[in-house]
């Protein structure tokens, strides 16, 4: 089966569904990961921390270019750990996708879908705090609108720790749970590749935080560790 994972930033794929991706590749499914935005450039910092400054001077711009190359390398290595060989990284602006028209983003996703022809598409939750996540969610829903020749049968969303749970006014309510008891260690190993994205506990993007989140969803679903998803829509010919 062809499965497309569309995310905003490098590491979102691991944070949101790294265990499930590994499980799917072990089962022999054809997985493609698409990362639409650059990541980290919004921090405006030379040391990967968040700065309150907005403008980039020439020196910082050059440093950021080097950081992006490192981040892209991390994304490739993380994908290999998860068993994925098809990885596309694009250059939409980090945390500024609201500057891009919905039409351009939707057309980009439509082209990817038309070329890859997936049966299942995974993407961000509409309830995320991060603006890029929400914009991509809406564009995916538009790009996957049904037609007679359309291949996509399921659209599924996932949470991203340090985004989904911080949108306190809205809540992600999953209705799919995937057992990642055997894959959790691979998920954390893939996340460790993103050495500049990991934070110290109790930050949700810490290794311990990811393990706690997986075990928490496990307590909800009866597994030792799980990832949670929300089925947005499904088309079936037989019931």
C-alpha positions as CSV (number, residue, x, y, z in Angstrom):
1,X,0.0,0.0,0.0
2,X,1.2,3.5,-0.8
3,X,1.1,5.8,2.2
4,X,1.9,9.6,2.2
5,X,3.0,11.5,5.3
6,X,2.8,15.3,4.8
7,X,4.4,17.4,7.6
8,X,5.5,21.0,8.1
9,X,8.9,20.7,9.6
10,X,11.8,18.2,10.0
11,X,11.1,16.1,13.1
12,X,7.3,16.4,12.9
13,X,7.2,13.0,11.2
14,X,9.1,11.4,14.1
15,X,7.3,13.3,16.8
16,X,3.8,12.6,15.4
17,X,4.1,9.0,14.1
18,X,7.6,7.7,14.1
19,X,6.6,4.5,15.7
20,X,3.8,3.9,13.2
21,X,6.0,4.8,10.2
22,X,8.5,2.1,11.4
23,X,5.7,-0.4,11.9
24,X,4.4,0.3,8.3
25,X,7.8,0.0,6.7
26,X,8.3,-3.3,8.5
27,X,5.1,-4.5,7.1
28,X,6.3,-3.7,3.6
29,X,4.2,-0.6,2.8
30,X,5.5,2.0,0.4
31,X,6.0,5.2,2.5
32,X,6.8,8.7,1.2
33,X,7.5,11.5,3.6
34,X,7.1,15.1,2.4
35,X,8.4,18.0,4.6
36,X,7.0,21.3,3.2
37,X,8.7,24.0,5.3
38,X,12.3,24.6,6.1
39,X,12.2,24.5,9.9
40,X,14.3,26.4,12.5
41,X,14.7,29.7,10.5
42,X,11.9,31.3,12.5
43,X,14.1,31.1,15.6
44,X,16.4,33.9,14.2
45,X,19.2,32.5,16.3
46,X,22.8,31.2,15.8
47,X,22.5,28.6,18.5
48,X,19.1,27.0,17.7
49,X,17.4,28.8,20.6
50,X,14.4,31.1,20.0
51,X,15.3,34.8,19.6
52,X,12.8,37.7,20.0
53,X,14.3,39.4,17.0
54,X,12.6,39.1,13.6
55,X,15.0,40.5,11.0
56,X,18.0,38.5,9.8
57,X,21.3,40.2,9.1
58,X,23.7,38.7,6.6
59,X,25.9,37.0,9.2
60,X,22.9,35.2,10.8
61,X,21.5,34.4,7.4
62,X,24.7,32.5,6.5
63,X,24.6,30.7,9.9
64,X,21.0,29.7,9.3
65,X,21.8,28.2,5.9
66,X,24.4,26.0,7.5
67,X,21.9,25.0,10.2
68,X,19.4,24.1,7.5
69,X,21.8,21.8,5.8
70,X,22.5,20.0,9.1
71,X,18.8,19.7,9.8
72,X,18.1,18.3,6.3
73,X,20.9,15.8,6.9
74,X,19.3,14.8,10.2
75,X,15.9,14.3,8.4
76,X,17.5,12.0,5.9
77,X,19.2,9.9,8.7
78,X,16.0,9.8,10.7
79,X,14.1,8.5,7.7
80,X,16.6,5.7,7.2
81,X,16.2,4.6,10.8
82,X,12.4,4.5,10.2
83,X,12.9,2.5,7.0
84,X,11.8,5.2,4.6
85,X,13.7,5.8,1.4
86,X,11.3,8.3,-0.2
87,X,11.8,11.7,1.4
88,X,11.1,15.1,-0.2
89,X,12.1,18.3,1.5
90,X,10.7,21.6,0.3
91,X,11.4,25.3,1.1
92,X,8.2,26.9,2.3
93,X,9.1,29.5,5.0
94,X,9.2,28.2,8.6
95,X,6.3,29.4,10.7
96,X,5.4,31.8,7.9
97,X,3.3,29.6,5.6
98,X,0.5,32.1,6.2
99,X,2.4,34.3,3.8
100,X,1.8,31.8,1.0
101,X,-1.6,31.4,-0.6
102,X,-3.7,28.4,0.2
103,X,-3.9,27.8,-3.6
104,X,-0.1,27.4,-3.9
105,X,0.2,25.0,-1.0
106,X,-2.8,23.0,-2.1
107,X,-1.5,22.8,-5.7
108,X,1.9,21.6,-4.4
109,X,0.2,18.8,-2.4
110,X,-2.1,17.9,-5.3
111,X,0.9,17.4,-7.5
112,X,2.6,15.2,-5.0
113,X,-0.6,13.1,-4.6
114,X,-1.1,12.8,-8.4
115,X,2.5,11.6,-8.9
116,X,2.7,9.2,-5.9
117,X,-1.0,8.1,-5.9
118,X,-1.3,7.1,-2.2
119,X,-4.2,5.2,-0.7
120,X,-3.7,6.8,2.8
121,X,-2.5,10.3,3.7
122,X,-1.3,11.3,7.2
123,X,-0.9,14.9,8.2
124,X,-1.2,17.4,11.0
125,X,-4.2,18.0,13.3
126,X,-6.3,21.1,12.7
127,X,-6.0,21.8,16.5
128,X,-2.3,22.5,16.5
129,X,-0.9,25.7,17.9
130,X,1.7,25.9,15.1
131,X,0.3,28.0,12.2
132,X,2.1,25.9,9.5
133,X,0.5,22.7,10.9
134,X,-3.0,24.2,10.6
135,X,-2.4,25.6,7.1
136,X,-1.1,22.2,5.9
137,X,-4.0,20.4,7.4
138,X,-6.5,22.6,5.5
139,X,-4.5,22.3,2.3
140,X,-4.4,18.5,2.6
141,X,-8.2,18.4,3.1
142,X,-8.6,20.5,-0.1
143,X,-6.1,18.5,-2.1
144,X,-7.7,15.2,-1.1
145,X,-11.3,16.1,-2.0
146,X,-12.9,13.1,-3.6
147,X,-13.4,12.4,-7.3
148,X,-14.0,9.3,-9.4
149,X,-10.3,8.7,-10.3
150,X,-9.0,9.7,-6.9
151,X,-6.7,7.2,-5.1
152,X,-6.8,8.5,-1.5
153,X,-9.2,6.4,0.6
154,X,-8.2,7.6,4.1
155,X,-7.1,10.9,5.5
156,X,-5.7,10.6,9.1
157,X,-4.2,13.3,11.4
158,X,-1.8,13.0,14.3
159,X,-0.6,15.1,17.2
160,X,2.8,16.8,17.5
161,X,4.2,17.1,21.0
162,X,4.9,20.8,21.8
163,X,2.2,22.0,19.4
164,X,-1.0,20.0,19.7
165,X,-1.3,19.9,23.5
166,X,-0.3,23.6,23.8
167,X,-3.4,24.8,22.0
168,X,-5.3,24.9,25.2
169,X,-8.6,26.2,23.8
170,X,-9.0,23.3,21.4
171,X,-8.5,19.6,21.9
172,X,-7.2,16.7,19.8
173,X,-9.5,13.8,20.2
174,X,-8.1,10.6,18.7
175,X,-10.1,7.6,17.5
176,X,-7.3,5.4,16.2
177,X,-4.5,3.9,18.4
178,X,-1.5,2.1,17.0
179,X,0.5,-0.3,19.2
180,X,4.2,0.9,19.0
181,X,5.4,-1.2,21.9
182,X,8.1,-2.8,19.7
183,X,8.8,0.4,17.8
184,X,9.1,3.0,20.6
185,X,12.8,2.5,20.9
186,X,13.2,3.1,17.2
187,X,11.1,6.3,17.4
188,X,13.3,7.7,20.2
189,X,16.5,6.7,18.3
190,X,15.2,8.5,15.2
191,X,14.4,11.6,17.3
192,X,17.9,11.5,18.8
193,X,19.2,12.1,15.3
194,X,17.6,15.6,15.5
195,X,20.1,16.5,18.2
196,X,19.3,20.3,17.9
197,X,15.5,19.7,18.3
198,X,15.5,17.6,21.4
199,X,14.8,19.4,24.7
200,X,15.3,18.5,28.3
201,X,12.5,16.9,30.3
202,X,9.8,17.9,31.2
203,X,9.6,19.4,27.7
204,X,7.3,17.3,25.5
205,X,10.0,17.1,22.9
206,X,12.4,15.3,25.3
207,X,13.1,11.6,24.9
208,X,11.5,10.9,28.3
209,X,8.5,13.1,27.3
210,X,7.9,11.1,24.1
211,X,8.1,7.8,26.1
212,X,5.6,9.2,28.6
213,X,3.2,10.3,25.9
214,X,3.4,6.9,24.2
215,X,2.7,5.1,27.5
216,X,-0.1,7.5,28.2
217,X,-1.9,6.6,25.0
218,X,-1.1,3.0,25.8
219,X,-3.1,3.3,29.0
220,X,-6.0,4.6,27.0
221,X,-5.9,1.8,24.4
222,X,-4.6,-1.2,26.3
223,X,-1.1,-1.3,24.8
224,X,2.3,-0.8,26.5
225,X,2.9,2.1,24.2
226,X,0.8,3.7,21.4
227,X,0.5,6.6,19.0
228,X,-2.8,8.3,18.6
229,X,-4.6,9.4,15.4
230,X,-7.8,10.9,14.3
231,X,-9.6,9.5,11.2
232,X,-10.9,12.5,9.2
233,X,-12.6,10.6,6.4
234,X,-12.6,7.2,4.8
235,X,-14.1,6.0,1.5
236,X,-14.9,2.3,1.2
237,X,-16.5,0.3,-1.6
238,X,-17.6,-2.5,0.8
239,X,-19.0,-2.4,4.3
